[in-house]
Amino acid sequence: MRKNVLKTVKRVVIKIGSRVLTDGGGALDMAVIGRICDEIALLRSRGLQVIVVSSGAIAAGRSELGLSDKSRTIPHKQAAAAVGQTRLMQAYETSLAPHKLKTAQVLLTSEDLGSRQRFLNARATLDALLGFGIIPIINENDTVVVDEIKFGDNDNLSALVTNVAEAHLLLILTDIEGFYSADPNTDPEAVLIPLISGVTREVERAAGGSGSKVGTGGMATKVAAAKKAGKNGVATIIVSGKRPGVIAAALNGDEVGTLFLPSNTGINRRKHWIAYTLKPSGRIIVDDGARNALLKKGKSLLPSGLVRVEGRFERGACIRLCGLDGVEFARGLSDYSSGEAERLAGRKSLEIEAILGYYYGDVIVHRDNMVLI
């Protein structure tokens, strides 16, 4: 099974968590980083292209500045990120230099990927770097981001980068062996599950949370990343980054960690961008007839099915589509602003120009710009 899944992999995204990269005191563990870089070099020697999504900047900066884990103010975090990011890149450069491999720093915010043009620019940049044989080291630009524009965690970022880069595999290195039936730190009967065929609600519930002082994501965020990558047709493997040789073993198809198979109901890359990269600006509540037409008949959303608008958004914004019960069932790009949509609620498409004085089209959200959740 694994060897069949991995035999066509040519480009891999490797996400490395803070818990893997740091020692007990929160400082960068150069021995671990050196070993990981040796394994990355082995992949490169086999002809694979590698993109690294690396955590660890804030943890490294805290250690360098002498800040405790309790120093959680935004300015302290951003100062730590600024100091730590240079230390992190230096660690990778130093460890990859003996293999004659060069690195490039790529810092992103969600706004960079939320714009379709900037998204495509990021893809072109990564393609160019990989074409030069360079290993991109990607992290969130923690020095400038605030909560409103954060990806949330680097697990989420790694799934989005997998889509941006059109990679064939997402490999997540963490501090435990893989996905367990329960939290192995608290349940002695927890067992490692080597294969997950689909991320169900039961799998998500079993994922639990994070108890780390240096990382932001626990198993729940890794499972969410696997789900997002799977919707793009990409498999994910979660393994222990502390185990020597684990990267090569995972790419060889050995039974290490947990393999998450990609979804059988994948979506194209543009719709993946709408569903998982864009942050919704508002909500549109639709009646039961419209909901049924969108879910079962593949129709576009007409103004006649619109009940009410919640939130403020501009034309072209990503919005949530919800039923009368308030439950989201789709996301899409609105052809009209919130103010315009409010005026069109419950009206016929033929009335749009008479009501607004202008006309962008017959629909509020076109089916080509809509993703069912």
C-alpha positions as CSV (number, residue, x, y, z in Angstrom):
1,M,0.0,0.0,0.0
2,R,2.6,2.6,1.1
3,K,5.0,1.9,-1.7
4,N,2.2,2.3,-4.2
5,V,1.2,5.6,-2.7
6,L,4.8,6.9,-2.6
7,K,6.2,5.6,-5.9
8,T,5.1,8.7,-7.9
9,V,6.2,11.3,-5.3
10,K,8.7,13.8,-6.8
11,R,8.1,16.9,-4.6
12,V,7.6,16.7,-0.9
13,V,6.7,19.2,1.8
14,I,8.3,18.4,5.2
15,K,6.9,20.2,8.2
16,I,9.1,20.2,11.2
17,G,7.6,21.2,14.6
18,S,9.1,23.2,17.4
19,R,9.2,20.2,19.7
20,V,11.4,18.4,17.2
21,L,13.8,21.2,16.7
22,T,14.3,22.4,20.3
23,D,16.0,20.8,23.3
24,G,14.6,20.6,26.8
25,G,15.6,24.2,27.5
26,G,13.8,25.5,24.4
27,A,17.0,26.3,22.4
28,L,17.6,24.9,18.9
29,D,18.9,21.4,19.0
30,M,21.7,21.5,16.4
31,A,22.3,17.7,16.6
32,V,18.7,17.1,15.6
33,I,18.7,19.8,12.9
34,G,22.0,18.4,11.5
35,R,20.5,14.9,11.3
36,I,17.3,16.1,9.6
37,C,19.4,18.0,7.1
38,D,21.5,14.9,6.4
39,E,18.2,13.1,5.6
40,I,17.0,15.9,3.4
41,A,20.2,15.8,1.5
42,L,19.7,12.0,1.0
43,L,16.3,12.8,-0.6
44,R,17.8,15.4,-2.8
45,S,20.5,12.9,-4.0
46,R,17.6,10.6,-5.0
47,G,16.2,13.4,-7.2
48,L,13.3,14.5,-5.0
49,Q,12.5,18.2,-4.6
50,V,12.1,19.2,-0.9
51,I,10.3,22.2,0.7
52,V,10.6,22.7,4.4
53,V,8.0,24.3,6.6
54,S,9.8,25.0,9.8
55,S,8.6,26.1,13.2
56,G,11.1,27.0,15.9
57,A,11.7,30.7,15.3
58,I,9.9,32.0,18.4
59,A,11.2,29.3,20.6
60,A,14.8,30.0,19.4
61,G,14.3,33.7,19.9
62,R,12.9,33.3,23.4
63,S,16.0,31.2,24.3
64,E,18.3,33.8,22.8
65,L,16.6,36.7,24.6
66,G,16.2,34.9,27.9
67,L,12.4,35.1,27.8
68,S,10.4,32.6,29.7
69,D,7.4,30.7,28.4
70,K,5.2,33.1,30.3
71,S,6.3,36.0,28.1
72,R,3.4,35.8,25.7
73,T,2.7,39.4,24.8
74,I,2.5,40.1,21.1
75,P,5.6,42.5,21.1
76,H,7.6,39.8,23.0
77,K,6.6,37.1,20.6
78,Q,7.3,39.2,17.5
79,A,10.7,40.3,18.9
80,A,11.5,36.6,19.6
81,A,10.5,35.7,16.1
82,A,12.7,38.4,14.6
83,V,15.7,37.2,16.6
84,G,14.9,33.5,16.3
85,Q,14.2,33.4,12.5
86,T,17.8,34.4,11.7
87,R,19.2,31.8,14.1
88,L,16.9,29.2,12.5
89,M,18.0,30.0,9.0
90,Q,21.6,29.9,10.1
91,A,21.1,26.5,11.6
92,Y,19.7,25.1,8.3
93,E,22.4,26.8,6.2
94,T,25.2,25.5,8.4
95,S,23.8,22.0,8.4
96,L,23.1,21.8,4.7
97,A,26.4,23.4,3.5
98,P,28.5,20.2,3.8
99,H,26.1,18.7,1.3
100,K,26.6,21.6,-1.0
101,L,22.9,22.5,-0.7
102,K,21.6,26.1,-0.5
103,T,18.5,27.4,1.2
104,A,16.1,30.3,0.7
105,Q,14.0,31.9,3.4
106,V,10.3,32.4,2.5
107,L,8.1,34.2,5.1
108,L,4.4,34.2,4.5
109,T,1.2,35.6,5.9
110,S,-2.3,34.5,5.2
111,E,-2.8,37.7,3.2
112,D,-0.1,36.5,0.8
113,L,-2.1,33.4,0.0
114,G,-5.5,35.0,0.3
115,S,-4.9,37.1,-2.8
116,R,-5.1,34.9,-5.9
117,Q,-2.4,36.9,-7.7
118,R,0.0,36.7,-4.7
119,F,-0.8,33.0,-4.3
120,L,0.2,32.4,-7.9
121,N,3.3,34.5,-7.5
122,A,4.3,32.4,-4.4
123,R,3.9,29.3,-6.6
124,A,6.1,30.7,-9.3
125,T,8.7,31.7,-6.8
126,L,8.8,28.2,-5.3
127,D,9.0,26.6,-8.7
128,A,12.0,28.9,-9.6
129,L,13.8,28.1,-6.3
130,L,13.3,24.4,-6.8
131,G,14.4,24.7,-10.4
132,F,17.7,26.1,-9.1
133,G,18.1,23.2,-6.7
134,I,17.5,25.4,-3.7
135,I,15.6,24.2,-0.6
136,P,13.0,26.7,0.4
137,I,12.6,27.1,4.2
138,I,9.1,28.5,4.8
139,N,7.7,29.9,8.0
140,E,4.9,32.3,8.9
141,N,6.1,35.9,9.1
142,D,5.6,36.0,12.9
143,T,7.4,39.4,13.2
144,V,4.5,41.3,11.6
145,V,1.4,39.1,11.8
146,V,-1.4,39.5,14.3
147,D,-4.2,37.1,15.1
148,E,-6.5,38.4,12.4
149,I,-4.1,37.4,9.6
150,K,-2.4,34.4,11.1
151,F,-2.5,30.9,9.5
152,G,-3.1,29.7,13.1
153,D,-0.2,27.2,13.1
154,N,2.4,25.7,10.9
155,D,0.5,22.5,10.4
156,N,-2.2,24.5,8.6
157,L,0.5,26.4,6.7
158,S,2.2,23.2,5.6
159,A,-1.1,21.9,4.1
160,L,-1.6,25.2,2.3
161,V,2.0,25.2,1.0
162,T,1.4,21.6,-0.3
163,N,-1.3,23.1,-2.5
164,V,0.7,26.2,-3.5
165,A,3.7,24.1,-4.5
166,E,1.6,21.4,-6.1
167,A,3.6,18.9,-4.0
168,H,2.9,15.1,-4.0
169,L,3.3,14.4,-0.3
170,L,3.1,16.1,3.1
171,L,5.4,14.7,5.7
172,I,4.9,16.1,9.3
173,L,7.6,15.6,11.8
174,T,6.4,15.8,15.4
175,D,7.5,14.5,18.9
176,I,5.3,11.3,18.9
177,E,5.3,8.3,16.6
178,G,2.1,9.1,14.8
179,F,-1.7,9.1,15.3
180,Y,-2.8,7.1,18.3
181,S,-6.2,5.7,19.3
182,A,-6.0,8.0,22.3
183,D,-3.5,10.3,24.0
184,P,-0.4,8.1,24.6
185,N,0.8,10.5,27.3
186,T,-2.3,9.8,29.5
187,D,-3.7,6.5,28.2
188,P,-1.4,3.4,28.6
189,E,-3.7,1.4,26.3
190,A,-3.4,3.9,23.4
191,V,-2.1,2.2,20.2
192,L,-0.5,3.6,17.1
193,I,-2.8,3.5,14.0
194,P,-0.6,3.0,10.9
195,L,-3.2,3.8,8.3
196,I,-6.1,6.3,8.2
197,S,-8.3,5.9,5.1
198,G,-10.3,9.0,5.7
199,V,-10.5,11.8,8.3
200,T,-13.8,11.2,9.9
201,R,-15.4,13.0,12.9
202,E,-14.3,10.1,15.1
203,V,-10.7,10.6,13.9
204,E,-10.9,14.3,14.6
205,R,-12.3,13.8,18.1
206,A,-9.6,11.2,18.9
207,A,-6.9,13.7,17.8
208,G,-7.0,15.7,21.1
209,G,-5.2,18.9,21.8
210,S,-1.7,20.3,22.4
211,G,0.1,20.3,25.7
212,S,3.3,21.8,24.4
213,K,4.9,24.9,25.8
214,V,6.9,25.5,22.6
215,G,4.5,24.6,19.8
216,T,1.1,25.9,18.8
217,G,-0.3,22.8,17.2
218,G,-1.2,19.4,18.7
219,M,-2.4,16.3,16.9
220,A,-5.7,17.9,16.1
221,T,-4.0,20.5,13.9
222,K,-2.0,17.8,12.2
223,V,-5.1,15.8,11.4
224,A,-6.7,19.0,10.1
225,A,-3.7,19.5,7.8
226,A,-3.9,15.9,6.6
227,K,-7.6,16.5,5.8
228,K,-6.8,19.6,3.8
229,A,-4.0,18.0,1.9
230,G,-6.2,15.0,1.2
231,K,-8.8,17.1,-0.4
232,N,-6.1,18.1,-2.8
233,G,-5.4,14.5,-3.6
234,V,-2.2,14.5,-1.5
235,A,-1.3,11.9,1.1
236,T,0.1,12.8,4.5
237,I,2.5,10.9,6.8
238,I,2.9,11.9,10.5
239,V,6.1,10.5,12.1
240,S,8.4,11.1,15.0
241,G,11.1,13.6,14.0
242,K,13.2,12.5,16.9
243,R,13.8,9.0,15.3
244,P,17.0,8.8,13.3
245,G,16.4,7.9,9.6
246,V,12.7,8.4,9.8
247,I,12.5,10.7,6.7
248,A,14.1,8.2,4.4
249,A,12.1,5.4,6.0
250,A,8.8,7.2,5.4
251,L,9.7,8.0,1.8
252,N,10.9,4.3,1.3
253,G,7.4,3.2,2.2
254,D,8.4,1.6,5.5
255,E,5.7,1.2,8.2
256,V,6.6,4.2,10.3
257,G,4.1,6.7,11.7
258,T,0.7,7.1,10.3
259,L,-0.2,7.4,6.7
260,F,-3.4,9.4,5.8
261,L,-4.7,8.5,2.4
262,P,-5.9,11.3,0.2
263,S,-9.7,11.9,-0.2
264,N,-11.6,10.1,-2.9
265,T,-13.6,13.3,-3.3
266,G,-10.8,15.7,-4.1
267,I,-11.4,19.2,-5.4
268,N,-9.4,21.3,-7.9
269,R,-6.7,23.6,-6.7
270,R,-8.7,26.8,-7.2
271,K,-11.6,25.5,-5.1
272,H,-9.1,24.2,-2.5
273,W,-7.9,27.8,-2.3
274,I,-11.4,29.0,-1.8
275,A,-12.2,26.4,0.8
276,Y,-9.1,26.3,2.9
277,T,-6.9,29.4,2.2
278,L,-9.4,32.3,2.1
279,K,-10.9,33.6,5.4
280,P,-14.7,34.1,5.0
281,S,-15.8,37.7,5.5
282,G,-19.5,37.1,6.2
283,R,-22.5,34.7,5.9
284,I,-25.4,34.3,3.6
285,I,-28.5,32.4,4.9
286,V,-30.4,30.6,2.2
287,D,-33.8,28.9,2.2
288,D,-34.3,25.1,2.0
289,G,-35.0,25.2,-1.7
290,A,-31.8,27.0,-2.5
291,R,-29.8,24.8,-0.1
292,N,-31.1,21.6,-1.8
293,A,-30.4,23.0,-5.3
294,L,-26.8,23.8,-4.3
295,L,-26.1,20.6,-2.5
296,K,-27.9,18.1,-4.7
297,K,-28.2,19.7,-8.1
298,G,-25.0,21.6,-8.5
299,K,-26.7,24.9,-9.1
300,S,-25.5,28.5,-8.5
301,L,-27.1,30.6,-5.7
302,L,-29.8,32.9,-7.1
303,P,-31.0,36.0,-5.2
304,S,-34.4,34.4,-4.9
305,G,-33.0,31.8,-2.5
306,L,-31.3,34.4,-0.3
307,V,-32.9,34.9,3.1
308,R,-30.6,37.3,4.9
309,V,-27.0,38.6,5.0
310,E,-24.7,38.6,8.0
311,G,-21.5,40.6,8.2
312,R,-20.0,43.1,5.8
313,F,-18.1,42.1,2.7
314,E,-17.1,43.4,-0.7
315,R,-17.8,41.9,-4.1
316,G,-15.4,39.0,-4.7
317,A,-15.1,38.2,-1.0
318,C,-15.2,34.6,0.3
319,I,-18.4,34.0,2.3
320,R,-20.1,31.1,4.2
321,L,-23.3,29.7,2.8
322,C,-25.6,28.5,5.6
323,G,-29.0,26.9,5.8
324,L,-31.9,28.2,7.9
325,D,-30.4,26.3,10.9
326,G,-27.3,28.4,10.6
327,V,-25.0,25.5,9.7
328,E,-22.5,26.2,7.0
329,F,-22.7,23.8,4.0
330,A,-20.6,25.7,1.4
331,R,-18.2,28.5,0.8
332,G,-17.9,30.7,-2.3
333,L,-16.9,34.0,-3.8
334,S,-19.8,36.5,-3.9
335,D,-20.6,38.3,-7.1
336,Y,-22.2,41.1,-5.1
337,S,-21.3,43.0,-1.9
338,S,-23.1,42.5,1.4
339,G,-25.1,45.7,0.9
340,E,-26.1,44.7,-2.7
341,A,-27.0,41.2,-1.6
342,E,-29.2,42.5,1.2
343,R,-31.2,44.6,-1.4
344,L,-31.5,41.5,-3.7
345,A,-32.6,39.0,-1.0
346,G,-35.7,37.1,-2.2
347,R,-35.9,38.9,-5.5
348,K,-35.7,37.4,-9.1
349,S,-32.6,37.7,-11.2
350,L,-34.5,39.7,-13.8
351,E,-35.0,42.4,-11.2
352,I,-31.3,42.9,-10.3
353,E,-30.6,45.8,-12.7
354,A,-33.8,47.6,-11.8
355,I,-33.0,47.4,-8.1
356,L,-29.3,48.3,-8.2
357,G,-29.1,50.3,-11.4
358,Y,-26.4,48.0,-12.7
359,Y,-25.8,44.3,-13.2
360,Y,-22.9,41.9,-12.5
361,G,-24.7,38.7,-13.4
362,D,-27.8,36.6,-12.5
363,V,-26.3,34.9,-9.5
364,I,-25.0,35.8,-6.0
365,V,-22.5,32.9,-6.0
366,H,-21.7,31.0,-9.1
367,R,-21.2,27.2,-8.8
368,D,-17.7,27.5,-10.4
369,N,-16.7,29.7,-7.4
370,M,-18.4,27.5,-4.7
371,V,-17.1,24.6,-2.7
372,L,-19.4,22.3,-0.7
373,I,-18.1,21.8,2.9
